[in-house]
């Protein structure tokens, strides 16, 4: 924690959309009179039929229902493209920066975007995709990913993007989960100089019970790929057969726009459903205010479109605002640790948005990689995904921002669609490590974890929940509304429960302390411990597994697995490696355990429940304060685990 505050400069505040007084006033209106506030801000997008109802929300467990602007109709793609054509057809909509810095960048204008999306929309139709059908997108960070998302939106199909780092099994589960008609992929994805054979992964994923799923393939590298006759189609061939003119479908505000699978504390990932009207209003509005985006600015969010950050702040928010948004195919460290800053200089980036894990990794490579580039166009720096430690915050502020760029530490979730707690750069005095104050219309509360009682004193510590809805909130879990209710509305009645812990300081600032459930935040990506455990126990030599997080210098949290082997199996280093690779293969590289400890026994209560609290402490190398272990069936397993712990850092 750091008590130093960094107020926006008078100069910045004067030019900003919102200054401190403006924030206070707008926030008050948004809470005192949400109907009027959102009726006004709902107009920032174009409606085919204007809404007359603003909000219809019920947070009561058993009756949860969330609707915004429900009788309005619109088309999201028309809002992101068509409505800009009159004034900015020749403005760049998307700057694409390829993985290899020696390849040419692309500048795609709004006119070109309109054409490409129209074509892809007509190709989707020709492949039998219609309104309400699901399309899985499994693409690298290439312009076609944007075309695919917007083409779905244009015809009213629901996209579900699967991050290209996920394994065939994870992909297959998601294709099945939403019963997709089509998968859009590429032959191969170059990333950081390495190649991932995406189409091969799709072939494997579709081997099981999804053999009639069609596949549209973008040619990225020209690699040889295995082709499924009658089911696979080249994008560049199909595009030639159709017109570029595809009238946008009229959609209801509450029609789903996309499904995005995310990890929870139990079971398999759930399909978070976002709808059209409220989501777009919220993504666009937060993009404008949080980054203080002005017409003509170049905006760069380094996320992948496979995560919610890419949905809201590479595609939907910026394009709804008529922005120029940068899409980067590569990684921060290729060809060297200066790549981010080289790209900022090259494309004169004004707002830059990344994750603390990237900042920490680059910080360790020395300042030369930053200072050799001209970063004078930068105005605002953002972070997202996990708490940022003050050292990384200070480095970002001083070395990257030269002390001139407000830092916006944005707290939000896949479920929230857009920022909920964040500074506004012209309004909020920041404190390193704090996400600061709520966005307009957002009412955070701190609850006592056990009783669920709302702590009304300003200074508070507990779990973070939200008292009322905002337009970008998820509406349901795909195909499982009960799971939606039980995950977010059951434990603390009447609130949306975030799963995060937090502190509120004397200034009313929020400090997110991390997940309080069995979700690990690895490099800003969510991973459910249950998912990793089920991958481990699927291995023939594993009898039992328990997975917890532990502090990791770069990733924020690392994955620590306790594994009990089948009787007779040898606990060797080779087997450790094999299990790591196995998890990588089952889920993807982000799920790979960092440390595996052989556990002849796991600490269990007499009723057989694994005591994760103890496992977490040992993984954190904090075994001196294990607390009460007397309820364990066999307390001696704990000494054994401590003695052979893997993290002695
Ligand atoms: C964490 C990413 C601290 C948090 C947009 C949340 C953060 C989870 C921050 C959601 C932040 C995100 N400070 N923690 N600024 N932003 N988190 O769904 O634990 O991938 O619940 O959404 O990331 O991760 P998700």
Boltz pocket constraint, residues with backbone or C-beta under 6 A from the ligand:
constraints:
  - pocket:
      binder: B
      contacts: [[A, 262], [A, 307], [A, 308], [A, 309], [A, 383], [A, 384], [A, 385], [A, 386], [A, 387], [A, 388], [A, 409], [A, 410], [A, 411], [A, 412], [A, 413], [A, 414], [A, 415], [A, 421], [A, 435], [A, 498], [A, 499], [A, 500], [A, 512], [A, 514], [A, 515], [A, 521], [A, 524], [A, 525], [A, 526]]
      max_distance: 6.0
